Amino acid sequence: MNRFELKERVVKRALLHGTFTLRSGAVSNVYFDKYRFESDPGLLAAISREMAPLVPGGAEVLAGLEMGGIPVATMLGQQTGLPVAFVRKKAKDYGTCQLAEGCDIKGRRVVVVEDVVTSGGQILLSVADLRALGAEITDVVCVIDREAGGVEHLAKDGLKLHALFTMSELLPKP
């Protein structure tokens, strides 16, 4: 499947029209339901194949953010051979009581994996937590950049966003 075909499949599977409140609080009349492309094994595999070249050289761990970044990171780990850490929004208070599960991140070059980025707010919170645990983070990869300030917000914290698609690429031209 080429990039154009992949774009068309993502749009067909995940683009919704209506009134949606985003995590950032903004209201949008279009929404990409990430769970629709993440729950389609063939589509998610194709997405991860196209995303693999976005992972910067020298990366040692992929960190999938709860909840949507986890399936993307898992498949991306299959493509790149990198281990995956599963990152919670808050450390659980039972079992291992860890924020990042799956592999050690301390002192390692970690690339954060997210599905859809709007303002980057949750990424910034998670990166702060991961850095406090000793992770070295300079890059974030995502499937869709909504082009709503995420690139700029992340850059202020020394993070570079690498997106497979931007919102303007995915939305039909008027």
Backbone bond lengths (Angstrom), bond angles and torsions (degrees), N, CA, C in turn:
res aa  C-N    CA-C-N  psi(-1)  N-CA   C-N-CA  omega(-1)  CA-C   N-CA-C  phi
1 M - - - 1.453 - - 1.536 108.27 -
2 N 1.326 116.48 130.84 1.463 119.31 178.39 1.530 110.18 -86.79
3 R 1.329 115.81 174.05 1.462 121.25 -176.24 1.524 112.10 -59.64
4 F 1.325 117.87 -41.42 1.461 121.27 179.28 1.526 110.89 -62.27
5 E 1.311 117.09 -44.51 1.469 121.09 179.01 1.527 110.54 -64.48
6 L 1.328 116.99 -39.82 1.458 120.57 178.03 1.519 110.39 -62.85
7 K 1.316 116.55 -45.93 1.469 121.31 177.91 1.529 110.01 -56.56
8 E 1.309 117.11 -46.92 1.467 121.19 -179.73 1.524 111.87 -61.90
9 R 1.330 117.14 -39.34 1.472 120.45 178.65 1.521 111.62 -67.12
10 V 1.336 116.67 -41.28 1.471 120.05 178.55 1.523 109.32 -62.54
11 V 1.312 117.74 -46.66 1.467 121.69 -179.57 1.527 110.39 -61.27
12 K 1.316 117.15 -48.97 1.470 121.07 -178.41 1.528 111.54 -60.44
13 R 1.321 116.21 -39.92 1.469 121.19 -175.14 1.529 113.00 -80.23
14 A 1.347 117.77 -35.43 1.461 118.79 -166.03 1.523 117.11 -120.58
15 L 1.327 119.39 -13.09 1.465 120.48 -176.79 1.531 110.87 -78.86
16 L 1.330 115.11 123.56 1.466 121.85 178.21 1.518 109.23 -118.98
17 H 1.330 116.02 148.31 1.465 121.91 176.19 1.524 108.35 -115.88
18 G 1.327 116.94 143.02 1.460 122.58 -178.11 1.514 108.80 156.69
19 T 1.325 115.89 -148.93 1.462 121.38 175.76 1.519 107.43 -120.81
20 F 1.335 115.09 120.02 1.460 120.67 -174.15 1.529 109.98 -131.42
21 T 1.322 116.26 134.20 1.456 121.18 172.74 1.521 107.33 -94.41
22 L 1.318 116.16 124.11 1.461 121.62 -178.71 1.523 110.28 -86.53
23 R 1.340 116.92 166.09 1.462 120.89 179.95 1.530 111.09 -55.92
24 S 1.326 116.41 -33.43 1.462 121.43 -179.01 1.526 112.40 -69.97
25 G 1.344 116.27 -12.59 1.456 120.85 -176.37 1.515 112.54 98.03
26 A 1.317 116.91 -15.06 1.467 121.02 177.82 1.523 109.31 -67.62
27 V 1.325 115.71 153.22 1.463 122.10 177.08 1.519 107.61 -108.41
28 S 1.331 116.35 135.93 1.456 121.69 -178.10 1.523 109.79 -132.24
29 N 1.328 115.21 150.61 1.472 119.12 176.29 1.532 111.23 -94.53
30 V 1.330 116.92 -2.90 1.463 121.31 173.36 1.524 108.52 -129.32
31 Y 1.317 114.51 147.94 1.458 119.78 -176.27 1.518 108.42 -147.64
32 F 1.322 116.44 134.06 1.457 120.13 172.27 1.514 107.60 -97.81
33 D 1.336 116.02 110.62 1.458 121.77 178.72 1.527 107.75 -80.49
34 K 1.322 114.56 94.74 1.464 121.96 -175.76 1.519 112.55 -56.78
35 Y 1.304 117.80 -31.92 1.457 119.85 -178.10 1.517 111.35 -66.56
36 R 1.322 117.31 -22.71 1.463 120.14 177.66 1.520 111.33 -71.63
37 F 1.341 118.28 -36.84 1.469 117.23 176.51 1.524 111.43 -86.66
38 E 1.326 117.80 -25.65 1.461 120.06 178.91 1.523 112.25 -74.94
39 S 1.310 117.92 -24.30 1.459 121.04 -178.39 1.524 112.59 -89.20
40 D 1.322 117.32 -2.17 1.457 122.82 179.30 1.536 107.46 -101.43
41 P 1.343 117.83 102.44 1.467 120.32 -173.04 1.528 114.16 -55.11
42 G 1.311 117.72 -43.70 1.456 120.55 -179.36 1.511 112.41 -66.28
43 L 1.315 116.15 -41.73 1.465 120.62 179.83 1.528 110.62 -68.57
44 L 1.322 117.04 -42.99 1.467 120.12 179.18 1.529 110.95 -64.13
45 A 1.320 117.25 -37.19 1.468 120.43 177.00 1.531 110.37 -63.82
46 A 1.325 117.01 -42.80 1.472 120.64 179.07 1.529 110.95 -65.09
47 I 1.327 116.32 -40.60 1.470 120.76 177.41 1.521 109.79 -60.58
48 S 1.316 117.17 -46.58 1.472 120.10 -177.25 1.525 111.34 -66.20
49 R 1.327 118.02 -34.78 1.474 119.94 176.35 1.522 110.73 -62.49
50 E 1.326 116.64 -41.27 1.463 120.77 179.71 1.528 112.00 -72.79
51 M 1.326 116.93 -28.90 1.467 120.95 -179.62 1.521 113.02 -78.87
52 A 1.317 118.31 -26.18 1.469 121.45 -174.32 1.531 113.12 -50.21
53 P 1.329 119.95 -43.15 1.468 118.89 179.16 1.536 113.98 -66.98
54 L 1.336 117.89 -14.20 1.467 121.01 178.42 1.533 111.99 -76.46
55 V 1.323 117.11 -19.46 1.465 120.65 -178.68 1.526 107.85 -72.50
56 P 1.334 117.24 119.56 1.466 120.42 -177.04 1.525 112.49 -63.35
57 G 1.328 115.34 147.57 1.452 120.57 174.83 1.523 109.79 -59.76
58 G 1.299 116.26 148.26 1.455 120.62 -179.69 1.520 113.85 89.03
59 A 1.334 117.35 -7.21 1.468 120.13 177.63 1.527 109.03 -63.30
60 E 1.337 114.91 140.80 1.461 119.88 -179.70 1.526 113.06 -114.78
61 V 1.341 116.24 -25.61 1.461 121.34 -177.67 1.525 108.51 -145.51
62 L 1.325 116.18 141.87 1.458 122.04 170.05 1.521 107.37 -100.14
63 A 1.329 117.06 133.07 1.470 121.21 -179.64 1.521 108.89 -114.30
64 G 1.322 116.91 104.66 1.459 122.40 178.26 1.511 110.09 -83.80
65 L 1.337 115.76 124.12 1.463 120.08 -179.32 1.517 111.00 -84.14
66 E 1.332 114.40 139.80 1.464 122.42 177.55 1.517 108.91 -59.70
67 M 1.227 120.27 132.20 1.435 130.25 -2.07 1.523 109.17 -108.89
68 G 1.309 117.11 -35.32 1.459 121.01 -174.53 1.508 115.62 -67.83
69 G 1.325 118.45 -27.62 1.456 119.89 179.32 1.509 113.66 -73.31
70 I 1.321 117.36 -17.87 1.464 120.76 -175.74 1.529 112.67 -67.92
71 P 1.341 119.90 -49.77 1.471 117.01 178.58 1.525 112.73 -65.25
72 V 1.331 117.31 -35.39 1.467 120.44 178.29 1.522 109.56 -64.70
73 A 1.328 117.57 -46.45 1.466 121.33 179.60 1.525 111.39 -62.99
74 T 1.313 117.48 -39.29 1.461 121.27 179.95 1.521 110.68 -61.12
75 M 1.325 116.52 -48.21 1.468 120.41 179.07 1.525 111.10 -67.96
76 L 1.326 117.12 -36.94 1.456 120.94 178.47 1.529 110.40 -65.93
77 G 1.323 116.47 -34.95 1.461 120.83 174.51 1.526 110.90 -62.21
78 Q 1.320 117.06 -38.17 1.465 120.88 176.48 1.530 111.05 -62.04
79 Q 1.323 116.07 -38.23 1.465 120.65 -178.10 1.528 112.71 -75.19
80 T 1.329 117.08 -37.22 1.466 121.59 -173.23 1.521 113.82 -97.86
81 G 1.342 117.05 -19.41 1.456 120.94 -175.36 1.517 113.31 81.04
82 L 1.349 116.62 5.24 1.468 120.29 -180.00 1.524 110.93 -83.85
83 P 1.345 117.10 145.27 1.460 119.55 174.93 1.524 109.95 -70.13
84 V 1.331 114.79 158.97 1.462 121.19 -175.56 1.518 110.19 -122.35
85 A 1.330 114.62 134.42 1.469 121.44 170.45 1.521 107.00 -104.91
86 F 1.311 115.95 137.67 1.463 122.12 178.50 1.517 107.44 -101.40
87 V 1.327 116.35 116.65 1.461 121.58 -170.02 1.523 110.89 -104.96
88 R 1.329 114.20 122.65 1.468 120.92 177.34 1.523 109.73 -85.19
89 K 1.326 115.95 159.79 1.471 119.76 173.53 1.522 109.80 -72.48
90 K 1.315 115.18 -27.24 1.469 121.53 179.74 1.526 107.21 -149.75
91 A 1.326 116.18 136.97 1.460 119.55 178.86 1.523 109.60 -59.15
92 K 1.327 115.84 137.35 1.464 118.31 178.24 1.525 109.25 -72.13
93 D 1.318 116.50 157.39 1.469 120.02 -176.52 1.531 112.10 -103.57
94 Y 1.320 116.04 24.92 1.464 120.84 176.37 1.528 108.19 -145.48
95 G 1.318 116.81 173.03 1.470 120.53 -179.97 1.517 111.05 61.16
96 T 1.322 116.03 -125.44 1.470 120.66 -177.70 1.522 112.68 -79.35
97 C 1.302 117.70 -15.23 1.476 123.22 178.35 1.533 112.22 56.28
98 Q 1.315 117.15 36.41 1.454 120.76 -177.26 1.526 112.35 -104.64
99 L 1.317 114.57 152.11 1.461 121.49 174.01 1.522 110.05 -81.63
100 A 1.331 116.39 -41.86 1.463 122.36 -179.85 1.521 108.97 -113.47
101 E 1.306 115.93 120.14 1.465 122.17 -177.60 1.525 109.85 -107.69
102 G 1.318 116.59 153.62 1.453 120.54 170.65 1.512 114.91 109.88
103 C 1.314 118.37 -47.90 1.466 120.37 178.20 1.522 109.63 -156.53
104 D 1.316 114.47 162.03 1.462 120.44 -178.23 1.525 109.93 -74.40
105 I 1.334 116.77 136.89 1.469 121.31 179.43 1.524 112.32 -113.04
106 K 1.315 117.35 -13.11 1.470 120.85 -175.04 1.531 110.68 -61.96
107 G 1.346 114.76 125.70 1.448 120.96 178.36 1.514 114.85 73.50
108 R 1.318 117.23 9.12 1.464 120.97 -176.94 1.523 110.82 -109.87
109 R 1.333 115.56 151.36 1.464 121.60 177.84 1.528 107.76 -80.81
110 V 1.317 114.87 109.73 1.464 122.71 -173.44 1.527 109.39 -107.71
111 V 1.328 115.60 135.94 1.463 121.55 173.45 1.523 107.07 -110.60
112 V 1.319 116.07 123.23 1.465 121.34 179.74 1.525 108.62 -78.03
113 V 1.331 116.19 137.95 1.460 122.52 179.63 1.524 108.39 -118.99
114 E 1.323 114.86 127.66 1.463 121.17 178.88 1.527 108.18 -134.21
115 D 1.305 115.65 161.72 1.454 119.57 179.74 1.525 111.05 -87.28
116 V 1.330 116.86 -64.97 1.459 122.13 -179.21 1.525 108.59 -122.97
117 V 1.336 116.71 132.51 1.460 121.62 179.58 1.523 108.74 -113.51
118 T 1.327 115.38 127.26 1.464 120.91 175.01 1.524 107.30 -105.87
119 S 1.321 117.29 -86.56 1.468 120.70 179.24 1.530 112.24 -93.56
120 G 1.330 116.98 -16.83 1.457 120.97 -177.44 1.513 113.87 86.11
121 G 1.328 117.48 8.06 1.466 121.55 -176.04 1.515 114.68 -56.22
122 Q 1.335 117.61 -49.25 1.467 119.65 -179.72 1.516 111.28 -67.90
123 I 1.312 116.47 -34.78 1.470 119.46 177.69 1.518 109.79 -61.05
124 L 1.317 117.44 -46.22 1.471 120.55 -179.58 1.524 111.65 -60.43
125 L 1.329 117.12 -41.52 1.470 120.57 177.89 1.527 110.71 -63.48
126 S 1.326 116.37 -45.81 1.466 120.59 -178.44 1.520 111.39 -67.56
127 V 1.331 117.38 -40.42 1.467 120.29 178.80 1.530 110.26 -62.18
128 A 1.315 117.18 -41.98 1.470 120.00 178.02 1.529 110.20 -59.09
129 D 1.323 116.72 -43.96 1.466 120.55 178.78 1.524 111.61 -64.73
130 L 1.342 116.75 -42.58 1.465 120.44 -178.84 1.523 111.43 -68.59
131 R 1.325 116.52 -38.98 1.467 119.54 176.89 1.525 110.65 -64.10
132 A 1.332 117.33 -36.60 1.469 120.99 177.61 1.531 110.89 -63.50
133 L 1.329 116.43 -24.37 1.466 121.30 177.35 1.528 111.95 -90.00
134 G 1.336 116.94 2.60 1.456 120.99 175.42 1.517 116.45 100.78
135 A 1.323 118.14 5.18 1.466 120.56 178.74 1.523 110.37 -74.53
136 E 1.327 115.58 144.18 1.455 122.36 174.00 1.530 106.91 -100.74
137 I 1.343 116.67 114.46 1.467 119.83 -173.95 1.520 110.16 -130.57
138 T 1.342 115.23 124.62 1.460 121.12 175.25 1.530 112.16 -130.44
139 D 1.333 116.82 -10.40 1.465 119.80 -173.74 1.525 112.28 -134.04
140 V 1.337 113.57 147.60 1.460 122.87 176.77 1.521 106.86 -131.23
141 V 1.321 117.29 133.90 1.461 120.93 173.09 1.520 108.58 -115.74
142 C 1.333 115.45 144.91 1.465 119.42 179.60 1.522 110.04 -145.96
143 V 1.308 115.46 164.66 1.458 121.16 176.65 1.525 109.33 -78.32
144 I 1.349 116.95 -49.79 1.463 120.67 -175.77 1.526 110.56 -131.10
145 D 1.320 115.61 127.55 1.468 122.73 169.85 1.521 106.20 -99.28
146 R 1.325 116.48 115.57 1.469 120.76 -179.46 1.533 112.31 -70.95
147 E 1.323 116.91 -4.95 1.466 122.29 -179.93 1.532 111.02 57.00
148 A 1.343 113.64 47.79 1.468 120.57 -178.22 1.526 110.89 -123.03
149 G 1.326 116.86 34.99 1.451 120.45 176.57 1.512 115.45 102.31
150 G 1.326 118.24 -5.93 1.456 120.89 -178.09 1.509 113.50 -59.30
151 V 1.337 117.14 -46.49 1.466 120.73 -179.13 1.524 110.37 -56.80
152 E 1.325 116.31 -46.86 1.460 121.50 -177.19 1.527 112.00 -68.23
153 H 1.322 117.28 -44.12 1.471 120.48 179.78 1.531 111.22 -63.08
154 L 1.314 116.41 -42.98 1.461 119.96 -179.52 1.525 110.90 -67.36
155 A 1.327 117.23 -38.78 1.470 121.24 -179.62 1.526 111.54 -60.38
156 K 1.331 117.10 -34.10 1.468 120.31 178.79 1.528 111.71 -62.18
157 D 1.336 115.93 -22.33 1.461 120.76 179.70 1.533 111.19 -105.39
158 G 1.335 116.36 17.67 1.454 120.18 177.58 1.512 114.71 76.50
159 L 1.324 117.48 22.84 1.461 121.77 -177.84 1.527 110.79 -111.27
160 K 1.319 115.45 137.34 1.463 121.05 176.53 1.524 108.65 -107.77
161 L 1.338 115.92 128.83 1.466 121.22 179.82 1.521 109.59 -94.26
162 H 1.330 115.65 128.91 1.464 123.33 175.85 1.531 106.26 -115.66
163 A 1.328 117.33 109.38 1.470 121.66 -176.65 1.516 110.92 -107.07
164 L 1.326 116.14 138.25 1.458 120.74 173.21 1.530 109.69 -66.20
165 F 1.331 115.72 -46.09 1.468 121.76 178.88 1.515 109.97 -133.84
166 T 1.322 115.93 151.47 1.460 121.28 169.19 1.523 107.79 -105.69
167 M 1.319 115.08 159.80 1.461 120.36 179.90 1.530 110.49 -57.13
168 S 1.332 117.17 -42.76 1.461 119.30 -177.44 1.522 111.44 -65.90
169 E 1.334 119.01 -27.43 1.470 121.20 174.52 1.524 112.11 -69.66
170 L 1.331 115.61 -34.46 1.461 120.24 -173.27 1.523 114.51 -86.85
171 L 1.336 116.69 -29.20 1.464 118.57 -176.89 1.521 110.37 -81.06
172 P 1.319 115.95 140.02 1.483 119.22 178.32 1.515 110.44 -60.31
173 K 1.321 115.13 141.98 1.470 120.63 177.20 1.518 109.23 -73.31
174 P 1.371 117.18 138.92 1.469 119.52 -179.41 1.513 112.43 -68.50
